[in-house]
Amino acid sequence: MVIEKGDNERTETKEYKVLVAVDFSPSSARALRRAKSIMGRKPDRIVVMHVIDSNFVERCINSQIGTKKDIRKTLFLQAEKSLKDFLRAEGMEDEPLEKLICEGIPFLEINKKAVETGVEMVIMGNRGNSGDMQTIFFGSTTERVLRFMSRPVLCIPIEEDRK
């Protein structure tokens, strides 16, 4: 990005990127909307990321649902479709977004990709789709991202009826 300052003075500024972690929940939709609202003021690029949980892949393999290759292919194709539908529902299918789908342990992948892509901030909902016992005992993905992240994290709360 180049900013013109008059009298042929130009200043180079660093591209500003944010990473939005999505699990297709209402909370992650709010996080994406917040990133979009910030985009007009500051970020040059939004990286939208979805992580396929490798523990889920292993559970599918152990349950003999299919081969590792078939399960991974199915999950990646479904994630691509879900991300496309998710962005369409938010009116962002034509926005200049970087889409990233990967497999791993979600909080580790979010941290790793934030560093690799050089984002200035991670934006995510504070409550996702998981409601399992692991979340109760070990914290949500958002809580685990916060524990290990070296960059700012903007946690978007779920919308509440405040009547």
Residue frames as a rotation matrix with the C-alpha (Angstrom) as fourth column:
MET 1
0.588 0.809 0.000 0.00
0.809 -0.588 0.000 0.00
0.000 0.000 -1.000 0.00
VAL 2
-0.633 -0.737 0.236 1.28
0.742 -0.665 -0.084 3.45
0.219 0.122 0.968 -0.88
ILE 3
0.441 0.724 -0.530 -0.07
0.810 -0.575 -0.111 6.65
-0.385 -0.380 -0.841 0.67
GLU 4
-0.092 -0.392 0.915 0.34
0.717 -0.664 -0.212 9.91
0.691 0.637 0.342 -1.25
LYS 5
0.087 0.057 -0.995 1.23
0.911 -0.409 0.056 12.88
-0.404 -0.911 -0.088 1.00
GLY 6
0.949 0.287 -0.132 1.32
0.209 -0.883 -0.421 15.73
-0.237 0.372 -0.897 -1.53
ASP 7
0.573 -0.744 -0.344 4.26
-0.792 -0.610 0.000 17.35
-0.210 0.272 -0.939 -3.33
ASN 8
0.420 -0.332 -0.845 5.22
-0.511 0.683 -0.523 13.94
0.750 0.651 0.117 -4.71
GLU 9
-0.550 -0.548 0.631 5.93
-0.830 0.272 -0.487 12.63
0.095 -0.791 -0.604 -1.21
ARG 10
0.349 0.618 -0.705 5.07
-0.482 0.763 0.430 8.95
0.804 0.190 0.564 -0.89
THR 11
-0.302 -0.390 0.870 5.09
-0.945 0.243 -0.219 6.75
-0.126 -0.888 -0.442 2.15
GLU 12
-0.335 0.142 -0.931 5.19
-0.279 0.929 0.242 2.98
0.900 0.341 -0.271 2.02
THR 13
-0.094 0.341 0.936 3.04
-0.991 0.058 -0.120 1.34
-0.096 -0.938 0.332 4.66
LYS 14
-0.950 -0.263 0.166 2.89
-0.271 0.962 -0.029 -2.28
-0.152 -0.072 -0.986 5.63
GLU 15
-0.346 0.854 -0.388 -0.08
-0.329 0.277 0.903 -4.30
0.879 0.440 0.185 4.44
TYR 16
-0.611 0.245 0.753 -2.45
-0.773 0.017 -0.634 -4.85
-0.168 -0.969 0.179 7.35
LYS 17
-0.373 0.457 -0.808 -3.95
-0.294 0.767 0.570 -8.33
0.880 0.450 -0.152 7.59
VAL 18
-0.261 0.349 0.900 -6.34
-0.930 0.159 -0.331 -9.95
-0.258 -0.924 0.283 10.03
LEU 19
-0.856 0.042 -0.516 -7.12
-0.125 0.950 0.285 -13.63
0.502 0.308 -0.808 10.39
VAL 20
-0.102 0.884 0.457 -10.71
-0.995 -0.091 -0.046 -14.63
0.001 -0.459 0.888 11.11
ALA 21
-0.982 -0.191 -0.010 -11.07
-0.189 0.978 -0.092 -18.17
0.027 -0.088 -0.996 12.44
VAL 22
-0.169 0.983 -0.069 -14.45
-0.981 -0.162 0.106 -19.65
0.093 0.086 0.992 11.53
ASP 23
-0.944 0.005 0.329 -16.28
-0.058 0.982 -0.180 -22.83
-0.324 -0.189 -0.927 12.46
PHE 24
-0.726 0.679 0.109 -19.49
0.122 -0.028 0.992 -21.74
0.677 0.733 -0.063 10.67
SER 25
-0.313 0.596 -0.739 -21.22
0.948 0.146 -0.283 -20.99
-0.060 -0.789 -0.611 13.99
PRO 26
0.694 0.610 0.382 -23.27
0.605 -0.782 0.150 -17.81
0.390 0.127 -0.912 14.61
SER 27
0.725 -0.490 -0.484 -20.40
0.217 -0.505 0.836 -16.58
-0.653 -0.711 -0.260 16.78
SER 28
-0.356 -0.896 0.265 -17.87
0.580 0.011 0.814 -16.92
-0.732 0.444 0.516 13.96
ALA 29
0.057 0.456 0.888 -20.32
0.937 -0.331 0.110 -15.18
0.344 0.826 -0.446 11.59
ARG 30
0.949 0.251 -0.193 -20.33
0.311 -0.853 0.420 -12.22
-0.059 -0.458 -0.887 14.01
ALA 31
0.224 -0.947 -0.229 -16.52
0.293 -0.158 0.943 -12.29
-0.930 -0.278 0.242 14.03
LEU 32
-0.402 -0.336 0.852 -16.45
0.891 0.069 0.448 -12.17
-0.209 0.939 0.272 10.23
ARG 33
0.530 0.669 0.521 -18.91
0.733 -0.670 0.116 -9.27
0.427 0.320 -0.846 10.19
ARG 34
0.825 -0.294 -0.482 -16.72
0.183 -0.669 0.721 -7.41
-0.535 -0.683 -0.498 12.69
ALA 35
-0.226 -0.949 0.221 -13.66
0.554 0.061 0.830 -7.98
-0.801 0.310 0.512 10.52
LYS 36
-0.152 0.257 0.954 -15.58
0.956 -0.206 0.207 -6.63
0.250 0.944 -0.215 7.54
SER 37
0.860 0.509 0.034 -16.62
0.479 -0.828 0.292 -3.54
0.177 -0.235 -0.956 9.51
ILE 38
0.478 -0.785 -0.395 -12.99
0.144 -0.374 0.916 -2.92
-0.867 -0.494 -0.066 10.52
MET 39
0.009 -0.543 0.839 -11.79
0.892 0.383 0.239 -3.57
-0.452 0.747 0.488 6.96
GLY 40
0.595 0.303 0.744 -12.96
0.680 -0.684 -0.264 -0.20
0.429 0.663 -0.613 5.66
ARG 41
0.972 -0.191 0.139 -10.90
-0.236 -0.827 0.510 1.57
0.018 -0.528 -0.849 8.29
LYS 42
0.344 -0.902 0.263 -7.69
-0.761 -0.103 0.641 -0.40
-0.551 -0.420 -0.721 8.58
PRO 43
-0.043 -0.515 0.856 -7.01
0.035 0.855 0.517 -3.93
-0.998 0.052 -0.018 7.24
ASP 44
-0.324 -0.157 -0.933 -5.97
-0.899 -0.256 0.355 -4.42
-0.295 0.954 -0.059 3.68
ARG 45
-0.339 0.153 -0.928 -6.72
-0.518 0.793 0.320 -8.12
0.785 0.590 -0.190 3.69
ILE 46
0.217 0.465 0.858 -8.79
-0.936 0.350 0.047 -10.63
-0.279 -0.813 0.511 5.62
VAL 47
-0.712 -0.379 -0.592 -7.62
-0.479 0.878 0.013 -14.22
0.514 0.293 -0.806 5.88
VAL 48
0.316 0.855 0.411 -10.61
-0.947 0.261 0.185 -16.48
0.051 -0.448 0.892 6.61
MET 49
-0.642 -0.690 -0.335 -9.51
-0.621 0.724 -0.302 -19.76
0.451 0.014 -0.893 8.13
HIS 50
0.623 0.741 0.249 -11.28
-0.769 0.523 0.367 -23.00
0.142 -0.420 0.896 8.96
VAL 51
-0.553 -0.826 0.106 -9.52
-0.827 0.529 -0.191 -25.89
0.102 -0.193 -0.976 10.69
ILE 52
0.501 0.573 -0.649 -10.61
-0.439 0.814 0.380 -29.50
0.746 0.094 0.660 10.24
ASP 53
0.371 -0.318 0.872 -9.93
-0.909 0.066 0.411 -31.07
-0.188 -0.946 -0.265 13.62
SER 54
-0.306 -0.605 -0.735 -7.39
-0.716 0.655 -0.241 -33.88
0.627 0.452 -0.634 13.21
ASN 55
-0.851 0.076 0.520 -8.83
-0.388 0.578 -0.718 -35.60
-0.355 -0.812 -0.462 16.31
PHE 56
0.207 0.978 -0.010 -12.16
-0.626 0.125 -0.770 -35.85
-0.752 0.165 0.638 14.49
VAL 57
0.265 -0.209 -0.941 -10.42
-0.891 0.321 -0.322 -37.34
0.369 0.924 -0.101 11.45
GLU 58
-0.769 -0.632 -0.092 -8.78
-0.529 0.711 -0.463 -39.94
0.358 -0.308 -0.882 13.69
ARG 59
-0.504 0.669 0.546 -12.12
-0.426 0.357 -0.831 -40.79
-0.752 -0.651 0.105 15.35
CYS 60
0.490 0.681 -0.545 -13.66
-0.805 0.114 -0.582 -41.33
-0.334 0.723 0.604 11.90
ILE 61
-0.109 -0.625 -0.773 -10.77
-0.766 0.548 -0.336 -43.61
0.634 0.555 -0.539 10.91
ASN 62
-0.909 -0.267 0.320 -11.00
-0.417 0.603 -0.680 -45.55
-0.011 -0.752 -0.659 14.19
SER 63
-0.141 0.942 0.304 -14.76
-0.480 0.204 -0.853 -45.97
-0.866 -0.267 0.423 13.64
GLN 64
-0.694 -0.291 0.659 -13.92
0.352 0.661 0.662 -47.49
-0.629 0.691 -0.357 10.24
ILE 65
0.358 0.811 -0.463 -16.05
-0.025 -0.488 -0.873 -44.98
-0.933 0.324 -0.154 8.36
GLY 66
0.992 -0.115 0.045 -13.56
0.050 0.038 -0.998 -45.06
0.113 0.993 0.043 5.52
THR 67
0.231 -0.973 -0.021 -9.92
0.941 0.229 -0.249 -44.75
0.247 0.038 0.968 4.64
LYS 68
-0.062 -0.348 -0.935 -7.92
0.626 -0.744 0.235 -41.79
-0.778 -0.571 0.264 5.89
LYS 69
-0.935 -0.340 0.103 -7.62
0.273 -0.501 0.821 -40.50
-0.227 0.796 0.561 2.34
ASP 70
-0.418 0.857 0.301 -11.38
0.616 0.024 0.787 -40.74
0.667 0.514 -0.539 1.68
ILE 71
0.343 0.537 -0.771 -12.31
0.935 -0.273 0.226 -39.19
-0.089 -0.798 -0.596 5.03
ARG 72
-0.364 -0.573 -0.734 -9.89
0.469 -0.794 0.387 -36.28
-0.805 -0.204 0.557 4.57
LYS 73
-0.936 0.035 0.352 -11.09
0.323 -0.319 0.891 -35.69
0.143 0.947 0.287 0.99
THR 74
-0.051 0.999 -0.002 -14.73
0.805 0.043 0.592 -35.67
0.591 0.029 -0.806 2.09
LEU 75
0.328 0.160 -0.931 -14.05
0.848 -0.485 0.215 -33.31
-0.417 -0.860 -0.294 5.01
PHE 76
-0.663 -0.622 -0.416 -12.02
0.347 -0.748 0.566 -30.89
-0.664 0.231 0.711 2.88
LEU 77
-0.777 0.450 0.440 -14.68
0.415 -0.159 0.896 -30.83
0.473 0.879 -0.063 0.14
GLN 78
0.248 0.905 -0.346 -17.40
0.887 -0.068 0.457 -30.26
0.390 -0.420 -0.819 2.74
ALA 79
0.019 -0.321 -0.947 -15.34
0.714 -0.659 0.237 -27.50
-0.700 -0.681 0.217 4.40
GLU 80
-0.926 -0.367 0.094 -14.83
0.311 -0.593 0.743 -25.77
-0.217 0.717 0.663 1.03
LYS 81
-0.387 0.871 0.302 -18.57
0.547 -0.047 0.836 -25.89
0.742 0.489 -0.459 0.34
SER 82
0.371 0.529 -0.764 -19.44
0.928 -0.172 0.331 -24.76
0.044 -0.831 -0.554 3.85
LEU 83
-0.394 -0.590 -0.705 -16.98
0.579 -0.755 0.307 -21.86
-0.714 -0.288 0.639 3.65
LYS 84
-0.927 0.096 0.362 -18.37
0.284 -0.449 0.847 -20.78
0.244 0.888 0.389 0.29
ASP 85
-0.005 0.999 -0.033 -21.95
0.670 0.028 0.742 -20.95
0.742 -0.018 -0.670 1.63
PHE 86
0.192 -0.021 -0.981 -20.91
0.932 -0.309 0.189 -19.18
-0.307 -0.951 -0.039 4.84
LEU 87
-0.752 -0.550 -0.363 -19.31
0.390 -0.816 0.428 -16.30
-0.531 0.180 0.828 2.92
ARG 88
-0.709 0.579 0.402 -22.31
0.342 -0.216 0.914 -16.07
0.616 0.786 -0.045 0.59
ALA 89
0.231 0.840 -0.490 -24.69
0.871 0.046 0.489 -15.89
0.434 -0.540 -0.721 3.58
GLU 90
0.139 -0.280 -0.950 -22.60
0.717 -0.633 0.292 -13.01
-0.683 -0.722 0.112 4.96
GLY 91
0.957 0.289 0.011 -22.57
0.204 -0.647 -0.735 -11.22
-0.205 0.706 -0.678 1.58
MET 92
0.415 -0.886 -0.208 -18.81
-0.607 -0.439 0.663 -11.65
-0.678 -0.149 -0.720 1.30
GLU 93
0.569 -0.180 0.803 -18.44
0.446 0.887 -0.118 -14.17
-0.691 0.425 0.585 -1.53
ASP 94
0.698 -0.283 0.658 -17.03
0.595 -0.281 -0.753 -11.49
0.398 0.917 -0.028 -3.84
GLU 95
0.915 -0.398 0.067 -14.80
-0.361 -0.733 0.577 -9.79
-0.180 -0.552 -0.814 -1.26
PRO 96
0.358 -0.866 -0.349 -11.00
-0.433 0.176 -0.884 -9.96
0.827 0.468 -0.312 -1.72
LEU 97
0.654 -0.045 0.755 -10.46
-0.717 0.279 0.638 -12.60
-0.240 -0.959 0.150 0.95
GLU 98
-0.443 -0.738 -0.510 -7.75
-0.727 0.628 -0.277 -15.17
0.524 0.248 -0.815 1.39
LYS 99
0.670 0.720 0.182 -9.42
-0.715 0.559 0.420 -18.50
0.201 -0.411 0.889 2.19
LEU 100
-0.478 -0.872 -0.110 -7.50
-0.730 0.463 -0.503 -21.07
0.489 -0.160 -0.857 4.15
ILE 101
0.771 0.619 0.149 -8.63
-0.612 0.658 0.439 -24.59
0.173 -0.430 0.886 5.08
CYS 102
-0.318 -0.909 -0.271 -6.25
-0.675 0.418 -0.608 -26.84
0.666 -0.010 -0.746 6.92
GLU 103
0.662 0.447 -0.601 -6.22
0.047 0.776 0.629 -29.89
0.748 -0.445 0.493 9.15
GLY 104
-0.519 -0.847 -0.120 -4.81
0.138 0.055 -0.989 -30.03
0.844 -0.529 0.089 12.66
ILE 105
-0.218 0.397 -0.891 -5.52
0.973 0.019 -0.230 -29.14
-0.075 -0.917 -0.391 16.24
PRO 106
0.524 0.567 0.635 -7.55
0.740 -0.673 -0.009 -25.95
0.422 0.475 -0.772 15.83
PHE 107
0.960 -0.115 -0.256 -5.90
0.053 -0.822 0.568 -23.68
-0.276 -0.558 -0.782 18.40
LEU 108
0.071 -0.992 0.103 -2.41
0.333 0.121 0.935 -24.73
-0.940 -0.032 0.339 17.29
GLU 109
-0.188 -0.086 0.978 -3.19
0.979 0.066 0.194 -24.24
-0.081 0.994 0.072 13.60
ILE 110
0.812 0.512 0.279 -4.73
0.526 -0.850 0.029 -20.81
0.252 0.123 -0.960 14.22
ASN 111
0.714 -0.616 -0.334 -1.61
-0.059 -0.528 0.847 -19.73
-0.698 -0.585 -0.414 16.11
LYS 112
-0.169 -0.832 0.529 0.72
0.543 0.369 0.754 -21.23
-0.823 0.414 0.390 13.51
LYS 113
0.016 0.239 0.971 -1.08
0.989 -0.144 0.019 -19.69
0.144 0.960 -0.239 10.52
ALA 114
0.943 0.282 -0.176 -1.30
0.315 -0.926 0.207 -16.29
-0.105 -0.251 -0.962 12.23
VAL 115
0.295 -0.922 -0.250 2.50
-0.081 -0.285 0.955 -16.26
-0.952 -0.262 -0.159 12.43
GLU 116
-0.337 -0.462 0.820 3.04
0.694 0.467 0.548 -17.75
-0.636 0.754 0.164 8.94
THR 117
0.197 0.516 0.834 0.70
0.944 -0.328 -0.021 -15.29
0.263 0.791 -0.552 7.22
GLY 118
-0.763 -0.646 0.006 1.99
0.611 -0.725 -0.319 -12.32
0.211 -0.240 0.948 9.24
VAL 119
0.198 0.908 0.370 -1.40
0.551 -0.415 0.724 -11.10
0.811 0.061 -0.582 10.44
GLU 120
-0.617 -0.362 0.699 -1.59
-0.251 -0.751 -0.610 -8.23
0.746 -0.552 0.373 12.88
MET 121
-0.527 0.541 0.656 -4.65
-0.800 -0.054 -0.597 -9.58
-0.287 -0.839 0.461 14.69
VAL 122
-0.892 0.383 -0.239 -6.82
0.280 0.885 0.372 -12.68
0.354 0.265 -0.897 15.02
ILE 123
-0.507 0.822 0.260 -10.58
-0.862 -0.483 -0.155 -12.20
-0.001 -0.303 0.953 15.21
MET 124
-0.742 0.296 -0.602 -12.80
0.100 0.936 0.338 -15.02
0.663 0.191 -0.724 16.40
GLY 125
0.291 0.913 0.286 -16.04
-0.422 -0.145 0.895 -15.69
0.858 -0.381 0.343 18.17
ASN 126
-0.447 -0.490 0.748 -15.86
-0.873 0.058 -0.483 -16.52
0.193 -0.870 -0.454 21.83
ARG 127
-0.204 0.415 0.886 -18.12
-0.406 0.788 -0.463 -19.52
-0.891 -0.454 0.008 21.45
GLY 128
-0.681 -0.126 -0.721 -18.17
-0.731 0.176 0.660 -22.00
0.043 0.976 -0.212 18.61
ASN 129
0.149 0.785 -0.601 -20.00
-0.746 0.488 0.453 -25.17
0.649 0.381 0.658 17.68
SER 130
-0.416 -0.349 -0.840 -18.31
0.139 0.888 -0.437 -27.53
0.899 -0.299 -0.321 20.11
GLY 131
0.209 0.506 0.837 -20.12
-0.852 -0.327 0.410 -28.32
0.481 -0.798 0.363 23.31
ASP 132
0.465 -0.070 -0.882 -18.28
0.074 0.996 -0.040 -31.44
0.882 -0.046 0.469 24.31
MET 133
0.932 -0.091 -0.352 -16.68
0.363 0.179 0.914 -32.50
-0.020 -0.980 0.200 27.58
GLN 134
-0.002 -0.994 0.106 -13.20
0.994 -0.013 -0.107 -31.62
0.108 0.105 0.989 26.37
THR 135
-0.159 0.015 0.987 -14.29
0.259 -0.964 0.057 -27.97
0.953 0.265 0.150 26.08
ILE 136
0.821 0.537 0.194 -15.68
-0.068 -0.246 0.967 -28.04
0.567 -0.807 -0.165 29.59
PHE 137
0.825 -0.500 -0.264 -12.45
0.486 0.387 0.784 -29.39
-0.289 -0.775 0.562 31.11
PHE 138
-0.112 -0.982 0.151 -9.77
0.902 -0.037 0.431 -27.86
-0.418 0.184 0.890 28.88
GLY 139
-0.218 0.085 -0.972 -11.39
-0.044 -0.996 -0.077 -24.66
-0.975 0.026 0.221 27.59
SER 140
0.809 0.569 0.145 -12.68
0.170 0.010 -0.985 -23.59
-0.562 0.822 -0.089 24.23
THR 141
0.290 -0.682 0.671 -10.56
0.949 0.111 -0.296 -23.15
0.127 0.723 0.679 21.14
THR 142
0.569 -0.028 0.822 -10.73
0.120 -0.986 -0.117 -19.39
0.813 0.166 -0.558 21.72
GLU 143
0.929 -0.222 0.297 -9.43
-0.344 -0.217 0.913 -19.74
-0.138 -0.951 -0.278 25.27
ARG 144
0.529 -0.766 0.366 -6.56
0.567 0.640 0.519 -21.92
-0.632 -0.067 0.772 24.09
VAL 145
0.359 -0.381 0.852 -5.71
0.758 -0.413 -0.504 -19.50
0.544 0.827 0.141 21.27
LEU 146
0.792 0.017 0.611 -5.57
-0.224 -0.922 0.316 -16.69
0.568 -0.387 -0.726 23.84
ARG 147
0.882 -0.452 0.130 -3.18
0.016 0.305 0.952 -18.66
-0.471 -0.838 0.276 26.06
PHE 148
0.195 -0.862 0.468 -0.57
0.676 0.464 0.573 -19.15
-0.711 0.204 0.673 23.34
MET 149
0.621 0.129 0.773 -1.06
0.749 -0.390 -0.536 -16.32
0.232 0.912 -0.338 20.82
SER 150
-0.330 -0.815 -0.476 1.69
0.837 -0.486 0.252 -13.74
-0.437 -0.315 0.843 20.43
ARG 151
-0.854 0.140 0.500 -0.59
0.236 -0.754 0.613 -11.38
0.463 0.642 0.611 18.47
PRO 152
-0.734 0.657 0.170 -3.67
-0.588 -0.491 -0.642 -9.45
-0.338 -0.572 0.747 19.57
VAL 153
-0.814 0.580 -0.016 -6.90
0.521 0.743 0.421 -11.46
0.256 0.335 -0.907 19.57
LEU 154
-0.695 0.701 0.162 -10.29
-0.716 -0.694 -0.070 -9.81
0.063 -0.165 0.984 19.26
CYS 155
-0.894 0.448 -0.030 -12.95
0.445 0.876 -0.187 -12.09
-0.057 -0.181 -0.982 20.77
ILE 156
-0.664 0.737 0.132 -16.45
-0.542 -0.594 0.595 -11.34
0.516 0.323 0.793 19.58
PRO 157
-0.817 0.393 0.423 -19.14
-0.221 0.463 -0.858 -12.29
-0.533 -0.794 -0.291 22.12
ILE 158
-0.658 0.690 0.300 -22.37
0.728 0.482 0.488 -13.96
0.192 0.540 -0.819 21.12
GLU 159
-0.640 0.525 0.561 -25.32
-0.310 -0.844 0.437 -11.67
0.703 0.106 0.703 20.68
GLU 160
-0.780 0.393 -0.487 -27.50
0.626 0.481 -0.614 -11.60
-0.007 -0.784 -0.621 23.75
ASP 161
0.082 0.870 0.486 -30.97
0.443 -0.469 0.764 -10.33
0.893 0.153 -0.424 24.35
ARG 162
-0.825 -0.517 -0.229 -30.42
0.445 -0.345 -0.826 -7.64
0.348 -0.783 0.515 26.98
LYS 163
-0.075 0.885 0.460 -34.08
-0.112 -0.466 0.877 -6.99
0.991 0.014 0.134 27.84
